């Protein structure tokens, strides 16, 4: 199982270095001003420059004005865009970059309809529903994911070192995404949690691969 791992909401150079050394495949930067993990695009630039080849930089946006996305792309060389709001397929695709479309999961959400609407997405990122935009720190019901979903799944929402292996075994996502689950405080990552999360995720993926 070729699992990919993204660590999101990074704001400090030491957290970038820890995530990379631990084996993260992607690093997420939050460009949503209402988030406690917000970082201005110009401040993200030196952090992105620390990333080695083949570790992707991901920019997270929530209902951002086109001018704000354009300014962020001018300031920071992002590899992938991640849209967490009510963006249309046209909003997501207009930047001609690979993108992820987040879906806030709760009973009644039709993921097959989302996959058809956002067929140009690289994947659907599944997060736990909250009234406000932003992470809840709680997992959703993974049985809501249909087995015949035509787009890859990036599993998010309440993941942490102690549950990521079970999540991978049960949901079989293409990737996992964590933010608060590896933090010491909002926007400040805990190195030991990052390492434990990645080790647990890799072990679960290897277990699945060995059994197939």
Residue pairs with C-beta under 8 A, 6 or more apart in sequence:
1 168
1 172
1 205
1 206
1 208
1 209
1 212
2 174
2 205
3 168
3 173
3 174
3 175
3 176
3 201
3 202
3 204
3 205
4 25
4 26
4 154
4 174
4 175
4 176
5 23
5 24
5 25
5 26
5 175
5 176
5 178
5 197
5 198
5 201
5 202
6 24
6 25
6 26
6 27
6 28
6 58
6 154
6 175
6 176
6 177
6 178
7 15
7 19
7 24
7 26
7 27
7 28
7 178
7 179
7 182
7 189
7 194
7 197
8 27
8 28
8 30
8 37
8 58
8 60
8 156
8 177
8 178
8 179
9 28
9 29
9 30
9 35
9 37
9 179
9 180
9 183
9 187
10 16
10 19
10 27
10 28
10 29
10 37
10 39
10 47
10 189
11 37
11 39
11 43
11 47
11 187
11 188
12 47
12 187
12 188
12 189
13 46
13 47
13 50
14 191
15 188
15 189
15 191
15 194
16 27
16 47
16 50
16 51
17 50
18 189
18 191
18 194
18 195
19 27
19 189
19 194
20 27
20 50
20 51
20 52
20 55
22 194
22 195
22 198
22 199
23 198
23 202
24 55
24 194
24 198
25 54
25 55
25 56
25 175
26 55
26 56
26 57
26 58
26 79
26 80
26 175
27 47
27 48
27 51
27 55
27 56
27 57
27 58
28 58
28 59
28 60
28 82
28 177
28 179
29 39
29 41
29 44
29 47
29 48
29 57
29 58
29 59
29 60
29 76
29 78
30 37
30 38
30 39
30 60
31 38
31 39
31 40
31 41
31 44
31 59
31 60
31 61
31 64
31 68
31 72
32 38
32 60
32 61
32 62
32 64
32 84
32 133
32 134
34 62
34 132
34 133
34 134
35 62
35 134
36 186
36 187
37 179
37 186
37 187
39 47
40 75
41 59
41 71
41 72
41 75
41 76
42 75
42 76
44 57
44 59
44 75
44 76
45 75
45 76
45 77
48 57
48 76
48 77
48 78
51 57
56 79
56 80
57 76
57 77
57 78
57 79
57 80
58 78
58 79
58 80
58 81
58 82
58 100
59 72
59 73
59 76
59 78
59 80
59 81
59 82
60 82
60 84
61 68
61 69
61 72
61 81
61 82
61 83
61 84
61 85
61 87
62 83
62 84
62 85
62 133
63 85
63 86
63 87
63 133
64 72
64 85
66 91
66 94
69 81
69 95
72 78
73 95
73 97
78 97
79 97
79 98
80 97
80 98
80 99
80 100
80 122
81 92
81 95
81 97
81 98
81 99
81 100
82 99
82 100
82 102
82 125
83 91
83 92
83 99
83 100
83 101
83 102
84 102
84 125
84 127
84 133
85 133
87 101
89 117
89 118
89 119
89 120
92 99
92 101
92 118
92 120
92 121
93 99
93 120
98 122
99 120
99 121
99 122
100 121
100 122
100 123
100 124
100 125
100 154
101 114
101 118
101 121
101 124
101 125
102 124
102 125
102 126
102 127
102 156
103 109
103 111
103 114
103 124
103 125
103 126
103 127
104 127
104 128
104 129
104 130
105 126
105 127
105 128
105 129
105 140
105 141
105 144
105 157
106 128
106 129
106 140
106 144
107 141
107 144
109 129
109 144
111 124
111 126
111 144
111 145
111 146
111 149
112 146
112 148
112 149
112 150
114 124
115 124
115 149
115 150
115 151
116 150
118 124
118 151
119 150
119 151
121 151
122 152
123 151
123 152
123 153
123 154
123 174
123 175
124 149
124 151
124 152
124 153
124 154
125 153
125 154
125 156
125 177
126 140
126 145
126 153
126 154
126 155
126 156
126 157
127 135
127 136
127 140
127 156
127 157
128 135
128 136
128 138
128 139
128 140
128 156
128 157
128 158
129 136
129 140
130 136
135 156
135 157
135 179
135 180
136 157
136 158
137 158
137 180
137 181
138 157
138 158
139 157
139 158
139 159
139 163
139 167
140 157
140 158
142 155
142 167
142 170
142 171
145 153
145 171
152 173
152 174
152 175
153 171
153 173
153 174
153 175
154 173
154 174
154 175
154 176
154 177
155 167
155 168
155 171
155 173
155 175
155 176
155 177
156 176
156 177
156 178
156 179
158 181
159 167
159 176
159 177
159 178
159 181
159 197
160 178
160 181
160 182
160 193
160 197
161 181
161 182
161 193
161 196
161 197
161 200
162 200
164 176
164 178
164 181
164 197
164 200
164 201
164 204
165 200
165 201
165 203
165 204
166 204
167 173
167 176
168 176
168 201
168 204
168 205
168 208
169 204
169 207
169 208
172 208
176 201
178 197
180 186
181 193
181 197
182 189
182 190
182 193
182 194
182 197
183 189
183 190
183 193
184 190
184 193
